[in-house]
Protein backbone atom coordinates (compact mmCIF):
# COMPACT_ATOMS: atom_id res chain seq x y z
CA UNK A 1 0.00 0.00 0.00
CA UNK A 2 2.78 2.43 0.96
CA UNK A 3 4.65 1.64 -2.25
CA UNK A 4 1.52 2.47 -4.28
CA UNK A 5 1.14 5.78 -2.44
CA UNK A 6 4.76 6.76 -3.11
CA UNK A 7 4.47 5.76 -6.76
CA UNK A 8 1.30 7.84 -7.14
CA UNK A 9 2.94 10.83 -5.48
CA UNK A 10 6.05 10.49 -7.66
CA UNK A 11 4.01 10.34 -10.87
CA UNK A 12 1.89 13.34 -9.80
CA UNK A 13 4.98 15.35 -8.83
CA UNK A 14 6.77 14.49 -12.09
CA UNK A 15 3.78 15.48 -14.21
CA UNK A 16 3.23 18.66 -12.19
CA UNK A 17 6.86 19.77 -12.49
CA UNK A 18 6.93 19.07 -16.22
CA UNK A 19 3.70 21.04 -16.72
CA UNK A 20 5.32 24.08 -15.13
CA UNK A 21 7.98 24.22 -17.83
CA UNK A 22 5.72 23.95 -20.85
CA UNK A 23 5.77 27.21 -22.81
CA UNK A 24 2.36 28.70 -23.43
CA UNK A 25 1.06 30.20 -26.68
CA UNK A 26 -0.27 33.68 -26.04
CA UNK A 27 -2.36 36.16 -27.98
CA UNK A 28 -2.33 39.90 -27.30
CA UNK A 29 -5.77 39.93 -25.68
CA UNK A 30 -4.80 37.02 -23.41
CA UNK A 31 -1.63 38.76 -22.27
CA UNK A 32 -3.54 41.98 -21.69
CA UNK A 33 -6.08 40.09 -19.56
CA UNK A 34 -3.25 38.61 -17.45
CA UNK A 35 -1.71 42.04 -16.97
CA UNK A 36 -5.03 43.63 -16.10
CA UNK A 37 -5.97 40.88 -13.63
CA UNK A 38 -2.59 40.86 -11.89
CA UNK A 39 -2.51 44.67 -11.61
CA UNK A 40 1.26 44.73 -10.99
CA UNK A 41 4.17 46.39 -12.76
CA UNK A 42 5.21 44.36 -15.78
CA UNK A 43 8.21 43.77 -17.99
CA UNK A 44 7.32 42.44 -21.45
CA UNK A 45 10.04 41.42 -23.86
CA UNK A 46 10.26 39.59 -27.16
CA UNK A 47 12.96 36.95 -27.33
CA UNK A 48 14.27 35.11 -30.38
CA UNK A 49 15.44 31.65 -29.30
CA UNK A 50 16.38 30.84 -32.91
CA UNK A 51 19.21 33.38 -33.12
CA UNK A 52 22.79 32.64 -32.14
CA UNK A 53 22.47 34.68 -28.93
CA UNK A 54 19.13 33.15 -27.95
CA UNK A 55 20.48 31.22 -24.98
CA UNK A 56 22.60 34.16 -23.82
CA UNK A 57 19.53 36.41 -23.91
CA UNK A 58 17.49 33.88 -21.96
CA UNK A 59 20.22 33.79 -19.31
CA UNK A 60 19.90 37.57 -18.97
CA UNK A 61 16.12 37.27 -18.63
CA UNK A 62 16.69 34.57 -16.01
CA UNK A 63 18.70 37.12 -14.02
CA UNK A 64 15.81 39.59 -14.35
CA UNK A 65 13.37 36.90 -13.23
CA UNK A 66 15.50 35.89 -10.25
CA UNK A 67 15.94 39.51 -9.16
CA UNK A 68 12.56 41.09 -9.91
CA UNK A 69 9.81 38.46 -10.19
CA UNK A 70 8.72 38.97 -6.58
CA UNK A 71 8.02 42.64 -7.38
CA UNK A 72 6.92 42.68 -11.02
CA UNK A 73 5.38 40.34 -13.57
CA UNK A 74 7.74 39.27 -16.33
CA UNK A 75 6.52 38.11 -19.73
CA UNK A 76 9.21 36.67 -22.03
CA UNK A 77 7.61 35.98 -25.42
CA UNK A 78 9.50 33.69 -27.78
CA UNK A 79 9.45 34.56 -31.46
CA UNK A 80 9.29 31.00 -32.71
CA UNK A 81 6.91 28.26 -33.76
CA UNK A 82 9.11 25.71 -31.98
CA UNK A 83 7.88 25.71 -28.40
CA UNK A 84 10.06 22.64 -27.77
CA UNK A 85 13.11 24.83 -28.40
CA UNK A 86 11.93 27.22 -25.68
CA UNK A 87 11.31 24.35 -23.28
CA UNK A 88 14.71 22.79 -24.02
CA UNK A 89 16.59 26.07 -23.52
CA UNK A 90 14.66 26.78 -20.35
CA UNK A 91 15.45 23.34 -18.99
CA UNK A 92 19.12 23.57 -20.03
CA UNK A 93 19.73 26.74 -18.02
CA UNK A 94 17.49 25.67 -15.13
CA UNK A 95 14.85 28.36 -15.60
CA UNK A 96 11.74 27.73 -13.53
CA UNK A 97 9.41 30.45 -14.80
CA UNK A 98 6.59 30.54 -17.35
CA UNK A 99 7.65 31.45 -20.86
CA UNK A 100 5.39 32.27 -23.78
CA UNK A 101 5.50 32.12 -27.54
CA UNK A 102 3.41 33.94 -30.12
CA UNK A 103 0.08 32.27 -30.58
CA UNK A 104 -2.13 32.55 -33.61
CA UNK A 105 -2.13 31.04 -37.06
CA UNK A 106 1.24 29.33 -37.55
CA UNK A 107 0.86 29.45 -41.32
CA UNK A 108 1.44 33.22 -41.07
CA UNK A 109 4.99 34.50 -40.74
CA UNK A 110 6.42 35.26 -37.30
CA UNK A 111 7.17 38.82 -38.42
CA UNK A 112 3.53 39.41 -39.31
CA UNK A 113 2.26 37.74 -36.12
CA UNK A 114 4.64 39.84 -33.99
CA UNK A 115 3.48 42.98 -35.77
CA UNK A 116 -0.20 42.13 -35.23
CA UNK A 117 0.43 41.11 -31.61
CA UNK A 118 2.26 44.39 -30.90
CA UNK A 119 -0.41 46.55 -32.53
CA UNK A 120 -3.21 44.77 -30.66
CA UNK A 121 -1.47 44.81 -27.27
CA UNK A 122 -0.64 48.51 -27.59
CA UNK A 123 -4.21 49.25 -28.68
CA UNK A 124 -5.58 47.42 -25.64
CA UNK A 125 -3.18 49.37 -23.42
CA UNK A 126 -4.38 52.58 -25.11
CA UNK A 127 -0.85 53.33 -26.30
CA UNK A 128 0.39 54.89 -29.52
CA UNK A 129 2.69 52.88 -31.72
CA UNK A 130 2.78 49.85 -33.91
CA UNK A 131 5.69 47.82 -32.61
CA UNK A 132 7.93 47.37 -29.60
CA UNK A 133 10.75 45.14 -28.48
CA UNK A 134 10.34 45.73 -24.74
CA UNK A 135 7.70 47.28 -22.51
CA UNK A 136 8.34 48.59 -19.01
CA UNK A 137 4.93 49.11 -17.43
CA UNK A 138 4.33 50.55 -13.97
CA UNK A 139 0.58 50.27 -14.53
CA UNK A 140 -1.76 50.58 -17.49
CA UNK A 141 -1.46 54.37 -17.31
CA UNK A 142 2.35 54.34 -17.25
CA UNK A 143 3.69 52.29 -20.15
CA UNK A 144 7.08 52.83 -21.74
CA UNK A 145 7.86 51.17 -25.07
CA UNK A 146 11.43 50.56 -26.17
CA UNK A 147 12.44 49.71 -29.73
CA UNK A 148 15.73 48.54 -31.20
CA UNK A 149 17.44 48.17 -27.82
CA UNK A 150 17.91 44.52 -26.99
CA UNK A 151 19.52 44.96 -23.59
CA UNK A 152 17.62 45.08 -20.33
CA UNK A 153 17.52 48.57 -18.85
CA UNK A 154 17.87 48.01 -15.12
CA UNK A 155 17.24 51.69 -14.37
CA UNK A 156 13.82 51.38 -16.00
CA UNK A 157 13.15 48.09 -14.20
CA UNK A 158 13.99 49.59 -10.82
CA UNK A 159 11.74 52.57 -11.54
CA UNK A 160 8.72 50.25 -11.97
CA UNK A 161 8.30 49.58 -8.29
CA UNK A 162 9.40 52.84 -6.68
C-alpha positions in Angstrom: 0.0 0.0 0.0 2.8 2.4 1.0 4.6 1.6 -2.3 1.5 2.5 -4.3 1.1 5.8 -2.4 4.8 6.8 -3.1 4.5 5.8 -6.8 1.3 7.8 -7.1 2.9 10.8 -5.5 6.0 10.5 -7.7 4.0 10.3 -10.9 1.9 13.3 -9.8 5.0 15.3 -8.8 6.8 14.5 -12.1 3.8 15.5 -14.2 3.2 18.7 -12.2 6.9 19.8 -12.5 6.9 19.1 -16.2 3.7 21.0 -16.7 5.3 24.1 -15.1 8.0 24.2 -17.8 5.7 23.9 -20.9 5.8 27.2 -22.8 2.4 28.7 -23.4 1.1 30.2 -26.7 -0.3 33.7 -26.0 -2.4 36.2 -28.0 -2.3 39.9 -27.3 -5.8 39.9 -25.7 -4.8 37.0 -23.4 -1.6 38.8 -22.3 -3.5 42.0 -21.7 -6.1 40.1 -19.6 -3.3 38.6 -17.5 -1.7 42.0 -17.0 -5.0 43.6 -16.1 -6.0 40.9 -13.6 -2.6 40.9 -11.9 -2.5 44.7 -11.6 1.3 44.7 -11.0 4.2 46.4 -12.8 5.2 44.4 -15.8 8.2 43.8 -18.0 7.3 42.4 -21.4 10.0 41.4 -23.9 10.3 39.6 -27.2 13.0 37.0 -27.3 14.3 35.1 -30.4 15.4 31.6 -29.3 16.4 30.8 -32.9 19.2 33.4 -33.1 22.8 32.6 -32.1 22.5 34.7 -28.9 19.1 33.1 -27.9 20.5 31.2 -25.0 22.6 34.2 -23.8 19.5 36.4 -23.9 17.5 33.9 -22.0 20.2 33.8 -19.3 19.9 37.6 -19.0 16.1 37.3 -18.6 16.7 34.6 -16.0 18.7 37.1 -14.0 15.8 39.6 -14.3 13.4 36.9 -13.2 15.5 35.9 -10.3 15.9 39.5 -9.2 12.6 41.1 -9.9 9.8 38.5 -10.2 8.7 39.0 -6.6 8.0 42.6 -7.4 6.9 42.7 -11.0 5.4 40.3 -13.6 7.7 39.3 -16.3 6.5 38.1 -19.7 9.2 36.7 -22.0 7.6 36.0 -25.4 9.5 33.7 -27.8 9.4 34.6 -31.5 9.3 31.0 -32.7 6.9 28.3 -33.8 9.1 25.7 -32.0 7.9 25.7 -28.4 10.1 22.6 -27.8 13.1 24.8 -28.4 11.9 27.2 -25.7 11.3 24.3 -23.3 14.7 22.8 -24.0 16.6 26.1 -23.5 14.7 26.8 -20.4 15.5 23.3 -19.0 19.1 23.6 -20.0 19.7 26.7 -18.0 17.5 25.7 -15.1 14.9 28.4 -15.6 11.7 27.7 -13.5 9.4 30.4 -14.8 6.6 30.5 -17.3 7.7 31.5 -20.9 5.4 32.3 -23.8 5.5 32.1 -27.5 3.4 33.9 -30.1 0.1 32.3 -30.6 -2.1 32.5 -33.6 -2.1 31.0 -37.1 1.2 29.3 -37.5 0.9 29.5 -41.3 1.4 33.2 -41.1 5.0 34.5 -40.7 6.4 35.3 -37.3 7.2 38.8 -38.4 3.5 39.4 -39.3 2.3 37.7 -36.1 4.6 39.8 -34.0 3.5 43.0 -35.8 -0.2 42.1 -35.2 0.4 41.1 -31.6 2.3 44.4 -30.9 -0.4 46.5 -32.5 -3.2 44.8 -30.7 -1.5 44.8 -27.3 -0.6 48.5 -27.6 -4.2 49.3 -28.7 -5.6 47.4 -25.6 -3.2 49.4 -23.4 -4.4 52.6 -25.1 -0.9 53.3 -26.3 0.4 54.9 -29.5 2.7 52.9 -31.7 2.8 49.9 -33.9 5.7 47.8 -32.6 7.9 47.4 -29.6 10.8 45.1 -28.5 10.3 45.7 -24.7 7.7 47.3 -22.5 8.3 48.6 -19.0 4.9 49.1 -17.4 4.3 50.5 -14.0 0.6 50.3 -14.5 -1.8 50.6 -17.5 -1.5 54.4 -17.3 2.3 54.3 -17.3 3.7 52.3 -20.2 7.1 52.8 -21.7 7.9 51.2 -25.1 11.4 50.6 -26.2 12.4 49.7 -29.7 15.7 48.5 -31.2 17.4 48.2 -27.8 17.9 44.5 -27.0 19.5 45.0 -23.6 17.6 45.1 -20.3 17.5 48.6 -18.9 17.9 48.0 -15.1 17.2 51.7 -14.4 13.8 51.4 -16.0 13.2 48.1 -14.2 14.0 49.6 -10.8 11.7 52.6 -11.5 8.7 50.3 -12.0 8.3 49.6 -8.3 9.4 52.8 -6.7 
